[in-house]
Amino acid sequence: ADEIAAMCAILQDADGRLWVGTGEGLDLFDPRRGTFTHYRHDARNPASLADDHVLALAQDKGGVLWVGTRLGGVHKWNPLSWQFGHVAPDADSGKGLGSGHVTSFSEDRAGRLWIGTFDAGLYVMDRTTGSMTAYRYDARKPRGLGSDQVMALRRDHRGDLWIGTLNAGFSRMSAEGGEFKHYRSNP
């Protein structure tokens, strides 16, 4: 390849492998073998990536790799079966993931997966049932999510979720009461 694909996300998994999300798919480097494996969308394979533009990577406590894409929603890679699963965007039903633009992940102490999106706020997935709960921006709710443009998620030692946004600074969601506190730029 004459050009190197732009790296969008990078993660070293629990087994020391390096996952690199790019605008042209997902690469896996195995340092023990010195090999690369490249994963891309394949229209003939429904278990492949739905979108080649990988924006976010995370590994949960159970070892599952979560892959967020620009348009295709969330993918999960199971290290036991070496297969991908897919959580497609489902904005119409109001019960699923409201956007395919996935930017970030975080896991809470209960094992739920939190998913940040670029244009549809914050979602929490109960991985046992697959059900989603949405947190969306609402100007009438000052203690709600500060923006639907979520760019980064990080959980602190108390279990609070810190949310970085594109246009509203950052917020902290309390693990206790679920209320949001906002921190905005003050020039």
Beta strands, then each sheet from edge to edge (+ up, - down):
strand 1: 7-12
strand 2: 18-22
strand 3: 25-30
strand 4: 35-39
strand 5: 54-59
strand 6: 65-69
strand 7: 74-78
strand 8: 83-87
strand 9: 102-107
strand 10: 113-117
strand 11: 122-125
strand 12: 132-135
strand 13: 150-155
strand 14: 161-165
strand 15: 170-173
strand 16: 180-183
sheet 1: 1+ 2- 3+ 4-
sheet 2: 5+ 6- 7+ 8-
sheet 3: 9+ 10- 11+ 12-
sheet 4: 13+ 14- 15+ 16-
end
